[in-house]
């Protein structure tokens, strides 16, 4: 039966139905007793996010100006934690992705954000950076290695029985490897003057170093953690893990080795806001906030802090590192001299694996967003399934990346700055939409409160100004 929940003092759901079907009413599932088994979406978010910002943009900024801009990482991560939670709020309550929720207001909002996400991630900067670190270890042509990595990612995502499980396991291994590396680095590689310079991250709050191009600074803030379309994919990840009403949505599986998707992903499921359901909601909401805070925000901030401190101890002030990721080569050699040859090699191995895993995660989440919108908005009545659309999108992204590299656009820093600027523009738009949707569509008892609404308003203004200034500066160059 498809009807809206009855009115109560807690309010009612008010999902618009002009563009998408009415939601079905079901009970909000009980959270499992062992909720720690649901930890994972934040790990996937931090695992994918531990890439360009953490290993390239923030250490690069540190190599040029020291630790004075680390306040930007804290700001970017704080905003993204709030954005992720508002994205999760809607999906926890409806089982529907945030993109599908946007489509209820205008049919093509989802397509708009998917186009931005695709444009953000067409440029294979992550694979190119991973390939560059591969050449530090084994030599060879970075472009050829990057092409091989992209093809390997396509094959890996195509053959996995359950895609989310593959990505979760891959990114858990990545986070453990990064964590172990930095435990050693803190003990053996950080110099005393780096610890003494750490207060600069607090005393320079609000100051933008003039020695760094503004587009790089904006990109670092936007990519402090996730950024752009990756935040929107929190909806897909918590549905795959079975959070809240997302437990009614089937998981994405391989059309080659797994089973078919049994229902369209844009089916919304809402619950009567009864005392029993609201009690379950509070438990789900507390867990989701804690899971994101510990596995996404904390892990990511510590990684940014430690990679930046490591760059401060090894390459700060080294000449000839402007506008290039060659500082990673210099940093590896410096670590060999400071600690031992094995440690510089380990730095490159961990960095290469981390960036490769991030590249796989980025292809995965972009393809998820593409498949979700195409199936739910434009191809709902066609026989093609969402999982086949997903794997088609995977190979379009992989082959487009190969084409870009073959055309000669293969500078990792340039590619990553392009991606980051598009991410900031996307965050400007969806910050406002999340506020409108989570205030207007959800019952009063679970909708976004004033404090979090203020953060969304700040996010809109912040990324709006950064995007406008960056675009203006780039136009001035032509």
C-alpha positions in Angstrom: 0.0 0.0 0.0 1.4 3.4 -0.9 0.3 6.2 1.3 1.8 9.0 3.5 2.1 8.3 7.2 -0.6 9.6 9.4 -0.2 13.0 11.0 1.1 13.0 14.6 2.7 15.6 16.9 6.0 14.5 15.5 5.0 15.7 12.0 4.7 13.8 8.7 6.8 13.0 5.7 6.1 15.3 2.8 8.0 13.8 -0.1 7.1 15.5 -3.4 5.6 13.0 -5.9 5.4 15.0 -9.2 8.6 13.4 -10.6 8.9 10.2 -8.6 6.4 7.7 -7.2 4.8 8.0 -3.7 6.8 6.3 -1.0 5.8 3.0 0.6 5.1 2.9 4.3 7.0 0.3 6.4 8.4 0.0 9.9 11.8 1.4 10.6 14.0 -1.6 11.2 15.5 -2.2 14.6 19.2 -1.5 14.8 21.2 -4.7 15.3 22.4 -5.4 18.8 26.0 -5.5 17.6 26.0 -2.3 15.7 29.8 -2.3 15.3 29.2 -4.8 12.5 27.7 -1.9 10.5 30.9 0.2 10.7 32.0 0.6 7.1 30.5 3.6 5.2 32.7 6.0 7.0 35.7 3.8 6.3 34.9 3.7 2.6 34.5 7.5 2.7 37.8 8.1 4.4 39.5 5.3 2.4 38.4 6.9 -0.9 39.2 10.3 0.4 42.7 9.5 1.6 44.1 10.4 -1.8 44.8 13.6 -3.6 44.2 15.9 -0.6 46.0 13.8 2.0 49.0 12.6 -0.1 49.4 15.4 -2.6 47.6 18.7 -2.1 48.1 19.2 1.6 51.7 18.0 1.7 52.4 20.1 -1.5 51.1 23.2 0.3 53.2 22.4 3.3 56.3 22.0 1.1 55.8 25.6 0.0 54.6 27.5 3.0 54.8 25.2 6.1 51.9 24.3 8.4 50.2 27.7 8.4 47.2 26.5 6.3 46.2 23.4 8.2 43.3 25.3 9.6 41.7 24.9 6.2 41.8 21.1 6.5 40.0 21.3 9.8 37.4 23.6 8.3 36.9 21.5 5.2 36.5 18.3 7.2 34.1 19.8 9.7 31.8 21.1 6.8 32.0 17.7 5.1 31.1 15.8 8.3 27.9 17.9 8.5 27.2 17.5 4.8 27.6 13.7 5.1 25.3 13.5 8.0 22.5 15.5 6.2 23.0 13.2 3.2 22.7 10.2 5.5 19.7 11.7 7.4 17.6 11.6 4.2 18.6 8.1 3.3 18.2 6.7 6.8 14.6 8.1 6.8 13.5 7.2 3.3 15.9 4.5 1.9 16.2 6.9 -1.1 19.5 8.5 -2.2 19.9 12.2 -1.7 20.1 12.6 -5.5 16.7 11.0 -5.9 15.4 13.3 -3.2 16.7 16.3 -5.2 14.9 15.0 -8.2 11.6 15.2 -6.4 12.1 19.0 -6.6 13.3 19.2 -10.1 13.6 16.1 -12.4 17.1 17.0 -13.6 18.8 17.9 -10.4 20.3 14.4 -10.2 21.6 14.6 -13.7 23.1 18.0 -13.0 25.1 16.6 -10.0 26.1 13.5 -11.9 27.5 15.6 -14.8 29.6 17.6 -12.2 30.7 14.3 -10.6 31.7 12.8 -13.9 33.5 16.0 -15.0 35.2 16.0 -11.5 36.5 12.5 -12.0 37.1 12.1 -15.7 40.6 13.5 -15.2 42.7 10.4 -14.0 44.9 12.3 -11.6 44.7 9.7 -8.9 45.8 6.8 -11.2 48.5 9.1 -12.7 49.8 10.0 -9.3 49.8 6.3 -8.2 51.7 5.4 -11.5 54.2 8.2 -10.8 55.0 6.7 -7.4 55.3 3.3 -9.1 58.0 4.7 -11.3 59.9 5.9 -8.3 60.0 2.2 -7.2 60.5 0.3 -10.5 61.0 2.8 -13.2 59.0 2.8 -16.4 56.7 5.2 -18.2 54.1 6.7 -15.8 51.5 7.1 -18.5 51.7 3.4 -19.5 51.5 2.3 -15.9 48.5 4.6 -15.3 46.6 3.0 -18.3 47.3 -0.5 -17.0 46.0 0.6 -13.5 42.8 2.0 -15.0 42.1 -1.2 -16.9 42.8 -3.2 -13.8 40.3 -1.1 -11.9 37.7 -1.7 -14.5 38.2 -5.5 -14.4 38.2 -5.5 -10.6 34.9 -3.7 -10.3 33.3 -5.8 -13.0 34.2 -9.2 -11.5 33.5 -8.5 -7.8 30.4 -10.5 -6.6 29.3 -7.6 -4.4 30.9 -4.3 -5.2 30.5 -2.6 -1.8 32.1 -5.6 0.0 35.1 -5.4 -2.4 35.6 -1.7 -1.8 35.1 -1.9 1.9 37.8 -4.6 2.2 40.2 -2.9 -0.1 39.9 0.4 1.7 40.2 -1.2 5.2 43.5 -2.7 4.1 44.5 0.7 2.8 43.7 2.5 6.1 45.5 -0.1 8.1 48.6 0.3 5.9 48.6 4.1 6.1 48.1 3.9 9.9 51.0 1.6 10.4 53.2 3.7 8.2 52.5 6.8 10.2 53.0 5.1 13.5 56.6 4.5 12.4 56.9 7.9 10.8 55.9 9.8 14.0 58.6 7.8 15.9 61.5 8.0 13.4 61.0 10.7 10.8 59.5 13.8 12.4 62.0 16.5 13.4 61.7 18.7 16.5 61.2 21.9 14.5 58.1 20.3 12.9 56.5 19.8 16.3 57.5 23.3 17.2 55.9 24.7 14.1 52.6 22.8 14.7 51.0 25.8 16.5 51.2 27.7 13.2 48.1 25.7 12.1 46.1 27.6 14.8 47.7 31.0 14.9 47.1 31.6 11.2 43.4 30.8 11.1 41.6 32.7 8.3 44.8 33.6 6.4 45.4 32.3 2.9 49.1 32.1 2.0 49.8 34.3 -1.0 52.6 32.0 -2.3 50.1 29.3 -3.4 47.7 29.6 -6.3 44.1 30.1 -4.9 42.8 27.2 -7.0 45.2 24.9 -5.2 44.0 26.2 -1.8 40.4 25.8 -2.7 41.0 22.3 -4.0 42.7 21.3 -0.8 39.8 22.5 1.3 37.3 20.8 -1.0 39.3 17.6 -1.0 40.0 17.6 2.7 38.3 14.2 3.2 35.9 13.5 0.4 34.6 16.3 -1.8 32.0 16.9 -4.4 30.2 13.8 -5.7 31.8 11.5 -3.2 29.9 13.0 -0.3 26.6 12.3 -2.2 27.6 8.7 -2.5 27.2 8.3 1.3 23.6 7.5 0.5 24.6 4.5 -1.6 27.1 3.2 0.9 24.8 3.3 3.9 22.0 1.6 1.8 24.4 -1.2 0.8 25.3 -1.6 4.5 21.6 -1.7 5.5 21.3 1.5 7.6 17.7 2.4 8.6 15.2 2.3 5.8 18.0 1.6 3.4 17.8 -2.0 4.5 14.8 -2.4 2.2 17.0 -1.6 -0.9 18.8 -4.5 -2.6 22.6 -4.2 -2.9 24.5 -3.6 -6.1 26.0 -6.9 -7.4 28.0 -8.0 -10.4 25.9 -8.9 -13.5 28.6 -11.5 -14.3 29.2 -13.3 -10.9 26.4 -12.1 -8.7 22.6 -11.9 -8.7 20.4 -9.3 -10.4 19.1 -6.2 -8.6 15.5 -7.0 -7.7 13.9 -3.5 -7.4 14.5 0.0 -8.7 16.8 1.9 -6.4 14.6 5.0 -6.2 11.8 3.3 -4.4 11.3 5.3 -1.2 10.3 3.7 2.1 9.1 5.9 5.0 7.8 5.1 8.5 5.1 6.3 10.7 6.6 8.7 13.2 5.3 6.7 16.2 7.1 6.6 19.5 8.5 3.2 18.8 9.9 4.2 15.4 11.3 7.5 16.7 13.1 5.5 19.4 14.7 3.3 16.8 15.5 6.5 14.8 17.4 8.0 17.7 19.6 4.9 18.0 20.2 4.8 14.2 21.0 8.5 14.2 23.4 8.4 17.1 25.3 5.5 15.6 25.5 7.1 12.2 27.0 10.3 13.6 29.5 8.4 15.7 30.5 6.1 12.8 31.2 9.1 10.6 33.0 11.1 13.3 35.4 8.3 14.2 36.0 6.5 10.8 35.7 9.5 8.4 36.5 12.8 10.1 39.1 11.6 12.7 41.0 9.2 10.5 41.1 11.8 7.7 42.3 14.7 9.8 45.0 12.6 11.5 46.2 11.6 8.0 46.3 15.1 6.7 48.1 16.3 9.8 50.7 13.5 9.6 51.4 13.7 5.9 51.8 17.5 6.2 54.1 17.2 9.1 56.2 14.6 7.2 56.5 17.0 4.3 57.5 19.8 6.7 60.3 17.6 8.1 61.6 16.5 4.7 61.0 18.9 1.8 60.0 22.3 3.2 62.2 24.9 1.5 63.5 22.5 -1.2 63.9 24.4 -4.5 62.2 23.4 -7.8 59.1 21.8 -6.4 56.6 24.4 -7.6 53.5 23.1 -9.4 54.6 19.5 -9.5 54.2 16.3 -7.4 58.0 15.7 -7.8 58.1 16.7 -4.1 57.0 13.1 -3.4 60.2 11.8 -5.0 62.3 14.3 -3.1 60.4 13.3 0.1 61.1 9.6 -0.4 64.8 10.2 -0.9 64.9 12.4 2.2 63.2 9.7 4.2 65.8 7.2 3.0 68.6 9.5 4.3 66.9 10.3 7.6 65.6 6.8 8.6 66.9 4.3 6.1 66.5 3.1 2.5 63.6 0.8 3.5 61.5 3.7 4.9 61.7 5.8 1.7 60.7 2.7 -0.3 57.8 2.0 2.2 56.6 5.6 1.7 56.3 5.2 -2.0 54.7 1.7 -1.7 52.0 3.0 0.8 51.4 6.1 -1.3 51.1 4.1 -4.5 48.6 1.6 -3.0 46.7 4.4 -1.3 46.2 6.4 -4.5 45.4 3.2 -6.5 42.7 2.3 -4.0 41.4 5.8 -4.1 41.2 5.7 -7.9 39.2 2.5 -7.7 36.8 4.1 -5.2 36.4 7.1 -7.3 35.4 5.1 -10.4 33.1 3.1 -8.2 31.2 5.9 -6.6 30.9 8.0 -9.8 29.5 5.0 -11.6 27.0 4.4 -8.7 25.7 8.0 -9.0 25.4 7.6 -12.8 23.5 4.3 -12.6 21.2 5.5 -9.8 20.1 8.6 -11.7 19.8 7.0 -15.1 17.7 4.1 -13.8 15.6 6.0 -11.4 14.9 9.1 -13.4 15.1 8.2 -17.1 15.1 4.4 -17.6 12.9 3.2 -14.8 10.5 1.3 -17.1 13.2 -0.1 -19.4 14.4 -3.6 -18.9 18.0 -2.6 -18.3 19.0 -3.1 -14.7 20.8 -0.6 -12.4 23.8 -2.9 -12.0 24.3 -3.1 -15.8 24.2 0.6 -16.0 26.8 0.8 -13.2 29.2 -1.5 -15.0 28.7 0.4 -18.3 29.6 3.6 -16.5 32.7 2.0 -15.0 34.1 1.2 -18.4 33.1 4.6 -19.9 35.1 6.3 -17.1 38.1 3.9 -17.5 38.3 4.2 -21.2 37.8 8.0 -21.1 40.7 8.2 -18.6 42.8 6.1 -21.0 42.0 8.5 -23.8 42.9 11.6 -21.8 46.3 10.1 -20.9 46.9 9.1 -24.6 46.2 12.7 -25.6 49.1 13.8 -23.4 47.2 15.4 -20.5 49.1 13.5 -17.8 50.3 16.0 -15.1 48.8 14.8 -11.8 48.7 18.1 -9.9 47.0 19.9 -12.7 44.4 17.1 -13.1 43.7 17.0 -9.4 43.2 20.8 -9.1 40.7 20.7 -12.0 38.8 17.9 -10.1 38.9 19.8 -6.8 37.5 23.0 -8.3 34.6 21.2 -9.8 34.0 19.4 -6.4 33.8 22.8 -4.6 31.2 24.0 -7.2 29.1 20.9 -6.6 29.2 21.4 -2.8 27.9 24.9 -3.2 24.8 23.7 -4.9 23.9 20.7 -2.9 24.4 22.4 0.5 21.4 24.5 -0.2 19.3 21.6 -1.6 20.0 19.5 1.5 18.7 22.2 3.7 15.5 22.6 1.7 14.9 18.9 1.5 15.7 17.9 5.0 13.6 20.8 6.4 10.7 20.4 4.1 10.4 16.6 3.3 11.0 15.0 6.7 8.8 15.0 9.9 9.5 17.7 12.4 10.9 15.1 14.9 13.8 14.0 12.6 14.4 17.0 10.3 17.6 19.1 10.4 17.7 21.5 13.4 18.8 25.1 13.5 22.4 24.5 14.4 23.0 22.1 11.5 20.9 24.3 9.2 23.3 27.2 10.0 26.3 25.0 9.0 24.6 24.2 5.6 24.0 28.0 5.1 27.7 28.6 5.9 28.7 25.8 3.5 26.7 27.3 0.7 28.3 30.7 1.2 31.8 29.4 1.7 32.0 27.2 -1.3 30.0 29.7 -3.4 32.7 32.4 -2.7 35.6 30.1 -3.2 34.2 28.8 -6.5 33.4 32.3 -7.8 36.9 33.6 -7.0 38.6 30.5 -8.4 36.7 30.6 -11.7 37.4 34.4 -12.0 41.1 33.9 -11.5 41.2 31.1 -14.0 39.4 33.2 -16.6 41.9 36.0 -16.0 44.6 33.7 -17.2 43.2 33.4 -20.7 
